């Protein structure tokens, strides 16, 4: 069903542009993120994109920004404690788990979709930087600091919000760690 895209602002949903209407589960996930942001005193607005933002390239194409401005949220599993660890990387970077282990001591392994959904609360492709089922240790890619504006997922593969790198640090309580593979 085609319908106008949506902005979530508090309890109000404002139509803005053409796109696929989100199903109720997707809408609930995006609203959960917006509610968390507002409750935390952040004024970011969750926006629904007309196309998928499941990959960094798709998100950049839909938003009209560079891939490096996409703050992609990747969930890993701490192999020693089984805790979920959130890595927020620039969309143009590949994460080097050995580099992370050297600098943080965290031995990271792959987290499958079921683990991510159960522990974090969102499906892969829509994991936001905050509003999770449990507090997550979060590692941030310093390459995101090269931009005044970055874009993060907001609970679904078609929902995003804009913020700046300083706000990402405040929002996630994350730490900046050199984590990208060398090119």
ZAPA-440749 format. One record per residue: residue number from 1; chain; x, y, z of N, C-alpha, C, CB in turn. Coordinates in nm, 3 decimals. Glycine has a CB too. Layout:
<sites>
nr  kette  n.c1  n.c2  n.c3  ca.c1  ca.c2  ca.c3  c.c1  c.c2  c.c3  cb.c1  cb.c2  cb.c3
NUM  A  X  Y  Z  X  Y  Z  X  Y  Z  X  Y  Z
...
</sites>
This chain:
<sites>
nr  kette  n.c1  n.c2  n.c3  ca.c1  ca.c2  ca.c3  c.c1  c.c2  c.c3  cb.c1  cb.c2  cb.c3
1  A  0.084  -0.118  0.000  0.000  0.000  0.000  0.088  0.124  0.000  -0.096  0.000  0.122
2  A  0.074  0.210  -0.098  0.150  0.334  -0.104  0.085  0.437  -0.013  0.158  0.388  -0.250
3  A  0.169  0.513  0.052  0.119  0.619  0.138  0.230  0.718  0.161  0.065  0.563  0.272
4  A  0.199  0.834  0.213  0.302  0.932  0.244  0.394  0.876  0.352  0.239  1.065  0.289
5  A  0.526  0.909  0.342  0.620  0.872  0.447  0.581  0.944  0.574  0.766  0.907  0.406
6  A  0.640  0.901  0.683  0.598  0.952  0.812  0.713  1.012  0.888  0.534  0.842  0.893
7  A  0.686  1.120  0.960  0.774  1.171  1.065  0.707  1.131  1.195  0.797  1.329  1.055
8  A  0.783  1.090  1.291  0.729  1.063  1.423  0.775  1.177  1.512  0.776  0.924  1.479
9  A  0.682  1.248  1.570  0.716  1.359  1.659  0.624  1.346  1.780  0.699  1.500  1.588
10  A  0.677  1.291  1.888  0.593  1.266  2.005  0.486  1.166  1.968  0.530  1.397  2.058
11  A  0.364  1.197  1.998  0.252  1.109  1.965  0.198  1.134  1.825  0.141  1.126  2.067
12  A  0.242  1.243  1.760  0.189  1.278  1.629  0.270  1.213  1.518  0.189  1.429  1.612
13  A  0.204  1.172  1.415  0.269  1.118  1.295  0.233  1.213  1.182  0.225  0.970  1.264
14  A  0.335  1.269  1.119  0.313  1.368  1.015  0.354  1.311  0.880  0.391  1.498  1.045
15  A  0.265  1.310  0.782  0.297  1.262  0.648  0.385  1.361  0.575  0.170  1.234  0.568
16  A  0.484  1.308  0.497  0.571  1.401  0.426  0.599  1.368  0.280  0.699  1.409  0.496
17  A  0.610  1.239  0.241  0.647  1.206  0.103  0.605  1.064  0.070  0.800  1.224  0.081
18  A  0.607  1.027  -0.058  0.562  0.894  -0.100  0.653  0.781  -0.057  0.547  0.890  -0.247
19  A  0.596  0.671  -0.008  0.672  0.553  0.033  0.577  0.442  0.074  0.768  0.586  0.148
20  A  0.632  0.326  0.103  0.551  0.215  0.150  0.510  0.241  0.295  0.628  0.080  0.137
21  A  0.387  0.217  0.328  0.339  0.234  0.465  0.399  0.125  0.553  0.183  0.230  0.470
22  A  0.454  0.165  0.666  0.511  0.068  0.757  0.399  -0.013  0.821  0.596  0.137  0.865
23  A  0.425  -0.144  0.841  0.332  -0.229  0.914  0.334  -0.190  1.061  0.368  -0.378  0.897
24  A  0.239  -0.241  1.139  0.228  -0.197  1.279  0.350  -0.235  1.361  0.105  -0.256  1.341
25  A  0.412  -0.352  1.337  0.530  -0.390  1.414  0.646  -0.295  1.382  0.571  -0.536  1.383
26  A  0.663  -0.263  1.254  0.767  -0.169  1.216  0.739  -0.031  1.274  0.778  -0.160  1.063
27  A  0.616  0.014  1.263  0.580  0.146  1.317  0.606  0.150  1.467  0.432  0.179  1.286
28  A  0.571  0.043  1.539  0.595  0.037  1.683  0.743  0.048  1.715  0.538  -0.093  1.741
29  A  0.829  -0.018  1.637  0.973  -0.011  1.660  1.026  0.130  1.638  1.047  -0.108  1.568
30  A  0.983  0.195  1.532  1.027  0.332  1.505  0.973  0.428  1.611  0.980  0.377  1.364
31  A  0.851  0.408  1.654  0.792  0.493  1.758  0.864  0.471  1.891  0.641  0.463  1.774
32  A  0.903  0.349  1.919  0.979  0.319  2.041  1.110  0.399  2.042  1.009  0.165  2.051
33  A  1.176  0.406  1.928  1.300  0.485  1.919  1.269  0.633  1.938  1.369  0.461  1.782
34  A  1.167  0.685  1.869  1.132  0.826  1.882  1.096  0.859  2.026  1.016  0.862  1.789
35  A  1.018  0.776  2.091  0.980  0.800  2.230  1.102  0.802  2.322  0.880  0.693  2.278
36  A  1.196  0.710  2.299  1.319  0.706  2.377  1.400  0.835  2.359  1.404  0.584  2.337
37  A  1.411  0.880  2.235  1.485  1.002  2.206  1.423  1.123  2.276  1.492  1.026  2.056
38  A  1.292  1.135  2.265  1.223  1.248  2.329  1.234  1.242  2.481  1.075  1.249  2.288
39  A  1.219  1.123  2.538  1.229  1.107  2.684  1.369  1.142  2.733  1.193  0.963  2.724
40  A  1.470  1.121  2.649  1.607  1.153  2.685  1.644  1.298  2.660  1.701  1.065  2.610
41  A  1.549  1.378  2.612  1.574  1.519  2.588  1.637  1.550  2.453  1.661  1.572  2.695
42  A  1.640  1.450  2.364  1.694  1.471  2.230  1.582  1.514  2.136  1.764  1.343  2.177
43  A  1.611  1.606  2.046  1.508  1.657  1.955  1.517  1.595  1.816  1.520  1.808  1.944
44  A  1.584  1.482  1.802  1.593  1.416  1.672  1.457  1.367  1.628  1.693  1.299  1.676
45  A  1.432  1.369  1.497  1.305  1.325  1.444  1.324  1.201  1.358  1.239  1.436  1.362
46  A  1.254  1.096  1.393  1.258  0.972  1.314  1.182  0.995  1.185  1.200  0.852  1.394
47  A  1.244  0.956  1.074  1.183  0.972  0.941  1.176  0.837  0.872  1.264  1.073  0.855
48  A  1.067  0.815  0.802  1.054  0.696  0.720  1.102  0.729  0.580  0.906  0.644  0.719
49  A  1.188  0.644  0.526  1.240  0.665  0.391  1.151  0.600  0.287  1.382  0.610  0.380
50  A  1.152  0.651  0.165  1.071  0.589  0.060  1.127  0.454  0.015  1.062  0.683  -0.059
51  A  1.254  0.427  0.041  1.316  0.300  0.004  1.384  0.237  0.123  1.417  0.319  -0.110
52  A  1.439  0.120  0.105  1.504  0.048  0.213  1.632  0.117  0.257  1.534  -0.094  0.170
53  A  1.662  0.103  0.385  1.790  0.150  0.440  1.858  0.031  0.508  1.769  0.269  0.541
54  A  1.833  -0.088  0.458  1.888  -0.210  0.520  2.041  -0.213  0.509  1.828  -0.336  0.454
55  A  2.096  -0.158  0.402  2.242  -0.149  0.387  2.281  -0.001  0.391  2.290  -0.217  0.254
56  A  2.408  0.024  0.419  2.455  0.162  0.423  2.438  0.230  0.288  2.602  0.166  0.466
57  A  2.464  0.158  0.179  2.449  0.217  0.046  2.304  0.252  0.017  2.502  0.121  -0.061
58  A  2.210  0.160  0.051  2.068  0.189  0.030  2.024  0.310  0.112  1.982  0.066  0.068
59  A  2.070  0.318  0.235  2.034  0.431  0.320  2.087  0.562  0.260  2.088  0.411  0.463
60  A  2.213  0.563  0.221  2.272  0.684  0.162  2.197  0.726  0.036  2.420  0.662  0.130
61  A  2.163  0.628  -0.048  2.089  0.659  -0.171  1.952  0.719  -0.139  2.072  0.533  -0.256
62  A  1.882  0.663  -0.040  1.749  0.713  -0.004  1.755  0.850  0.063  1.680  0.615  0.088
63  A  1.858  0.874  0.143  1.870  1.001  0.217  1.927  1.110  0.128  1.959  0.983  0.340
64  A  2.021  1.071  0.040  2.089  1.170  -0.042  2.217  1.220  0.025  1.997  1.288  -0.071
65  A  2.283  1.132  0.100  2.409  1.167  0.165  2.517  1.069  0.119  2.394  1.166  0.321
66  A  2.637  1.084  0.169  2.744  0.991  0.135  2.733  0.866  0.223  2.883  1.057  0.153
67  A  2.787  0.756  0.177  2.785  0.631  0.254  2.858  0.649  0.386  2.848  0.516  0.173
68  A  2.964  0.730  0.386  3.041  0.749  0.510  2.964  0.825  0.617  3.170  0.822  0.479
69  A  2.852  0.890  0.580  2.767  0.959  0.677  2.665  0.865  0.744  2.693  1.073  0.609
70  A  2.660  0.742  0.700  2.569  0.645  0.761  2.638  0.584  0.883  2.528  0.534  0.659
71  A  2.573  0.593  0.997  2.623  0.534  1.121  2.559  0.395  1.132  2.589  0.624  1.248
72  A  2.628  0.296  1.077  2.569  0.161  1.076  2.590  0.093  1.210  2.629  0.075  0.962
73  A  2.483  0.035  1.262  2.485  -0.032  1.391  2.502  -0.182  1.369  2.356  -0.003  1.472
74  A  2.612  -0.234  1.419  2.643  -0.376  1.406  2.650  -0.438  1.545  2.776  -0.398  1.328
75  A  2.575  -0.544  1.565  2.575  -0.610  1.695  2.663  -0.734  1.688  2.430  -0.648  1.739
76  A  2.755  -0.741  1.783  2.842  -0.857  1.798  2.814  -0.921  1.932  2.992  -0.818  1.786
77  A  2.865  -1.041  1.951  2.851  -1.113  2.077  2.989  -1.118  2.142  2.792  -1.257  2.055
78  A  2.997  -1.076  2.269  3.121  -1.091  2.345  3.136  -1.241  2.372  3.119  -1.007  2.480
79  A  3.239  -1.302  2.318  3.255  -1.447  2.325  3.285  -1.497  2.466  3.366  -1.490  2.233
80  A  3.328  -1.409  2.555  3.356  -1.451  2.693  3.234  -1.438  2.784  3.470  -1.368  2.750
81  A  3.149  -1.339  2.760  3.036  -1.313  2.851  2.900  -1.334  2.786  3.045  -1.172  2.903
82  A  2.895  -1.349  2.655  2.772  -1.361  2.576  2.691  -1.232  2.573  2.686  -1.473  2.633
83  A  2.750  -1.120  2.617  2.681  -0.991  2.612  2.680  -0.937  2.470  2.747  -0.889  2.707
84  A  2.572  -0.870  2.431  2.574  -0.801  2.302  2.661  -0.675  2.311  2.430  -0.765  2.256
85  A  2.741  -0.653  2.209  2.826  -0.535  2.199  2.787  -0.463  2.071  2.980  -0.572  2.200
86  A  2.757  -0.335  2.082  2.717  -0.256  1.966  2.838  -0.181  1.911  2.604  -0.157  2.003
87  A  2.862  -0.198  1.783  2.966  -0.124  1.713  2.896  -0.033  1.613  3.070  -0.220  1.642
88  A  2.919  0.097  1.624  2.860  0.191  1.530  2.973  0.242  1.442  2.785  0.309  1.603
89  A  2.970  0.200  1.316  3.077  0.228  1.222  3.028  0.317  1.109  3.135  0.099  1.166
90  A  3.121  0.391  1.051  3.090  0.465  0.930  3.048  0.365  0.822  3.212  0.551  0.883
91  A  2.948  0.401  0.745  2.896  0.312  0.641  2.998  0.270  0.538  2.783  0.377  0.573
92  A  3.105  0.345  0.524  3.207  0.311  0.425  3.316  0.220  0.481  3.269  0.437  0.370
93  A  3.311  0.192  0.610  3.416  0.112  0.674  3.372  -0.031  0.704  3.459  0.179  0.803
94  A  3.471  -0.120  0.700  3.453  -0.257  0.746  3.515  -0.266  0.885  3.520  -0.362  0.647
95  A  3.450  -0.338  0.975  3.495  -0.349  1.113  3.601  -0.458  1.125  3.375  -0.379  1.207
96  A  3.708  -0.426  1.196  3.818  -0.518  1.221  3.808  -0.565  1.366  3.957  -0.452  1.192
97  A  3.753  -0.685  1.388  3.732  -0.734  1.525  3.864  -0.762  1.597  3.647  -0.862  1.522
98  A  3.969  -0.796  1.524  4.100  -0.818  1.588  4.157  -0.686  1.640  4.199  -0.884  1.488
99  A  4.137  -0.579  1.565  4.181  -0.446  1.610  4.104  -0.407  1.736  4.161  -0.340  1.497
100  A  3.975  -0.435  1.739  3.893  -0.406  1.858  3.943  -0.487  1.977  3.743  -0.437  1.831
101  A  3.973  -0.614  1.955  4.021  -0.698  2.064  4.153  -0.644  2.121  4.040  -0.843  2.016
102  A  4.244  -0.602  2.033  4.373  -0.548  2.078  4.354  -0.423  2.163  4.462  -0.516  1.958
103  A  4.262  -0.336  2.125  4.248  -0.209  2.196  4.152  -0.214  2.314  4.202  -0.103  2.100
104  A  4.060  -0.309  2.316  3.959  -0.312  2.423  3.960  -0.439  2.507  3.823  -0.294  2.364
105  A  4.020  -0.545  2.454  4.016  -0.674  2.523  3.890  -0.754  2.492  4.027  -0.653  2.671
106  A  3.798  -0.695  2.416  3.674  -0.765  2.382  3.698  -0.862  2.266  3.562  -0.664  2.345
107  A  3.663  -0.987  2.288  3.672  -1.087  2.180  3.532  -1.099  2.122  3.726  -1.227  2.233
108  A  3.515  -1.044  2.002  3.382  -1.036  1.942  3.358  -1.147  1.841  3.363  -0.901  1.874
109  A  3.237  -1.201  1.846  3.195  -1.301  1.749  3.066  -1.257  1.683  3.176  -1.438  1.817
110  A  3.028  -1.330  1.581  2.907  -1.297  1.505  2.781  -1.322  1.590  2.901  -1.381  1.375
111  A  2.687  -1.230  1.578  2.557  -1.244  1.643  2.453  -1.268  1.533  2.520  -1.116  1.729
112  A  2.377  -1.376  1.543  2.277  -1.405  1.441  2.151  -1.323  1.465  2.243  -1.556  1.438
113  A  2.059  -1.327  1.368  1.938  -1.246  1.373  1.852  -1.273  1.496  1.857  -1.270  1.252
114  A  1.842  -1.398  1.536  1.761  -1.433  1.653  1.821  -1.371  1.779  1.750  -1.587  1.669
115  A  1.952  -1.383  1.795  2.022  -1.325  1.911  2.001  -1.173  1.914  2.173  -1.358  1.905
116  A  2.019  -1.107  1.801  2.005  -0.961  1.794  1.863  -0.920  1.831  2.041  -0.910  1.653
117  A  1.764  -0.985  1.774  1.623  -0.951  1.801  1.589  -0.971  1.949  1.529  -1.036  1.714
118  A  1.634  -1.085  2.006  1.601  -1.116  2.146  1.674  -1.025  2.244  1.634  -1.260  2.176
119  A  1.802  -1.002  2.221  1.883  -0.929  2.319  1.875  -0.778  2.300  2.027  -0.974  2.309
120  A  1.869  -0.733  2.175  1.872  -0.590  2.147  1.732  -0.533  2.124  1.960  -0.562  2.025
121  A  1.644  -0.615  2.065  1.505  -0.573  2.047  1.467  -0.529  1.908  1.477  -0.463  2.139
122  A  1.559  -0.540  1.813  1.534  -0.496  1.676  1.593  -0.598  1.578  1.593  -0.355  1.650
123  A  1.535  -0.601  1.459  1.587  -0.688  1.354  1.712  -0.626  1.292  1.479  -0.712  1.246
124  A  1.803  -0.712  1.248  1.922  -0.665  1.177  1.876  -0.581  1.058  2.011  -0.786  1.131
125  A  1.942  -0.470  1.036  1.904  -0.377  0.929  1.829  -0.257  0.981  1.821  -0.448  0.826
126  A  1.783  -0.264  1.106  1.711  -0.152  1.165  1.755  -0.119  1.307  1.565  -0.181  1.164
127  A  1.868  -0.177  1.350  1.914  -0.157  1.488  1.954  -0.010  1.509  2.034  -0.252  1.521
128  A  1.889  0.058  1.603  1.924  0.197  1.631  2.043  0.204  1.728  1.802  0.273  1.689
129  A  2.101  0.321  1.746  2.212  0.335  1.839  2.170  0.335  1.987  2.286  0.461  1.809
130  A  2.040  0.341  2.015  1.989  0.346  2.152  1.849  0.284  2.155  1.986  0.493  2.207
131  A  1.787  0.283  2.273  1.651  0.230  2.293  1.648  0.078  2.281  1.554  0.291  2.191
132  A  1.748  0.013  2.338  1.760  -0.133  2.331  1.693  -0.202  2.449  1.907  -0.173  2.324
133  A  1.679  -0.334  2.439  1.620  -0.413  2.547  1.704  -0.409  2.674  1.601  -0.555  2.503
134  A  1.834  -0.394  2.659  1.925  -0.389  2.772  2.037  -0.290  2.739  1.983  -0.531  2.805
135  A  2.105  -0.235  2.840  2.216  -0.145  2.812  2.326  -0.219  2.735  2.273  -0.085  2.944
136  A  2.380  -0.154  2.633  2.484  -0.216  2.551  2.613  -0.138  2.562  2.440  -0.225  2.406
137  A  2.724  -0.209  2.577  2.854  -0.145  2.561  2.863  -0.108  2.414  2.974  -0.240  2.607
138  A  2.902  0.016  2.388  2.900  0.066  2.251  3.036  0.124  2.213  2.790  0.172  2.234
139  A  3.083  0.082  2.096  3.208  0.131  2.039  3.176  0.214  1.917  3.305  0.013  2.003
140  A  3.238  0.331  1.907  3.208  0.426  1.801  3.328  0.445  1.708  3.166  0.561  1.860
141  A  3.302  0.451  1.580  3.404  0.469  1.478  3.443  0.617  1.469  3.354  0.418  1.340
142  A  3.570  0.651  1.498  3.612  0.792  1.490  3.593  0.855  1.351  3.757  0.802  1.529
143  A  3.585  0.775  1.246  3.563  0.832  1.112  3.429  0.905  1.102  3.569  0.722  1.006
144  A  3.334  0.874  1.189  3.206  0.945  1.189  3.224  1.092  1.228  3.107  0.877  1.285
145  A  3.331  1.123  1.301  3.358  1.261  1.344  3.397  1.352  1.228  3.468  1.263  1.449
146  A  3.422  1.295  1.112  3.458  1.375  0.994  3.339  1.450  0.936  3.519  1.285  0.887
147  A  3.219  1.420  0.986  3.095  1.477  0.930  3.021  1.560  1.034  3.004  1.366  0.877
148  A  2.959  1.666  0.988  2.874  1.747  1.076  2.741  1.677  1.103  2.849  1.886  1.014
149  A  2.693  1.602  1.004  2.565  1.532  1.016  2.585  1.387  0.975  2.455  1.599  0.929
150  A  2.534  1.296  1.059  2.534  1.153  1.028  2.392  1.101  1.043  2.634  1.074  1.120
151  A  2.367  0.983  0.989  2.233  0.924  0.990  2.239  0.785  1.052  2.174  0.917  0.848
152  A  2.145  0.756  1.141  2.138  0.626  1.209  2.002  0.562  1.188  2.167  0.643  1.359
153  A  2.000  0.429  1.194  1.874  0.354  1.185  1.788  0.387  1.306  1.901  0.201  1.177
154  A  1.657  0.374  1.287  1.563  0.408  1.393  1.462  0.295  1.417  1.489  0.537  1.359
155  A  1.511  0.172  1.421  1.424  0.061  1.461  1.370  -0.025  1.349  1.313  0.114  1.535
156  A  1.377  0.022  1.224  1.328  -0.055  1.110  1.421  -0.032  0.991  1.181  -0.017  1.075
157  A  1.414  -0.115  0.888  1.498  -0.094  0.770  1.461  0.029  0.687  1.492  -0.215  0.683
158  A  1.354  0.098  0.721  1.314  0.218  0.646  1.305  0.343  0.733  1.182  0.194  0.579
159  A  1.344  0.335  0.859  1.336  0.450  0.950  1.475  0.493  0.992  1.250  0.416  1.074
160  A  1.501  0.625  0.989  1.631  0.682  1.023  1.612  0.814  1.098  1.716  0.703  0.895
161  A  1.721  0.862  1.156  1.723  0.998  1.210  1.862  1.055  1.195  1.678  0.999  1.359
162  A  1.867  1.187  1.183  1.994  1.258  1.168  2.041  1.307  1.305  1.980  1.376  1.069
163  A  2.173  1.310  1.321  2.233  1.363  1.442  2.378  1.399  1.411  2.224  1.262  1.560
164  A  2.447  1.455  1.508  2.589  1.482  1.487  2.670  1.386  1.573  2.624  1.630  1.519
165  A  2.798  1.369  1.544  2.879  1.272  1.617  2.886  1.297  1.769  3.017  1.271  1.562
166  A  2.889  1.421  1.811  2.892  1.449  1.955  2.765  1.400  2.023  2.910  1.600  1.981
167  A  2.651  1.418  1.956  2.525  1.369  2.011  2.520  1.217  2.011  2.407  1.424  1.931
168  A  2.584  1.153  1.912  2.591  1.006  1.910  2.662  0.955  2.034  2.663  0.956  1.782
169  A  2.770  1.021  2.072  2.844  0.982  2.192  2.757  0.998  2.317  2.973  1.065  2.205
170  A  2.686  1.111  2.328  2.597  1.135  2.442  2.483  1.033  2.446  2.539  1.278  2.436
171  A  2.424  1.008  2.331  2.310  0.917  2.321  2.345  0.774  2.360  2.255  0.919  2.179
172  A  2.462  0.729  2.316  2.500  0.588  2.336  2.588  0.566  2.458  2.571  0.537  2.214
173  A  2.647  0.674  2.510  2.749  0.662  2.615  2.863  0.573  2.564  2.688  0.604  2.746
174  A  2.885  0.578  2.433  2.987  0.495  2.369  3.124  0.558  2.379  2.952  0.471  2.225
175  A  3.223  0.478  2.341  3.360  0.528  2.338  3.415  0.515  2.197  3.450  0.452  2.439
176  A  3.496  0.612  2.159  3.555  0.618  2.027  3.676  0.525  2.023  3.595  0.764  1.990
177  A  3.674  0.429  1.931  3.779  0.328  1.921  3.813  0.311  1.774  3.734  0.192  1.985
178  A  3.944  0.308  1.742  3.985  0.280  1.605  3.945  0.136  1.574  4.140  0.302  1.586
179  A  3.849  0.118  1.486  3.792  -0.015  1.466  3.781  -0.058  1.321  3.658  -0.021  1.528
180  A  3.821  0.027  1.229  3.801  -0.008  1.087  3.923  -0.079  1.029  3.771  0.118  1.006
181  A  3.896  -0.166  0.933  4.003  -0.234  0.862  4.084  -0.130  0.784  3.946  -0.344  0.766
182  A  4.213  -0.155  0.774  4.296  -0.067  0.692  4.268  -0.099  0.547  4.448  -0.085  0.725
183  A  4.265  0.004  0.461  4.236  -0.020  0.321  4.359  -0.061  0.244  4.176  0.101  0.258
</sites>
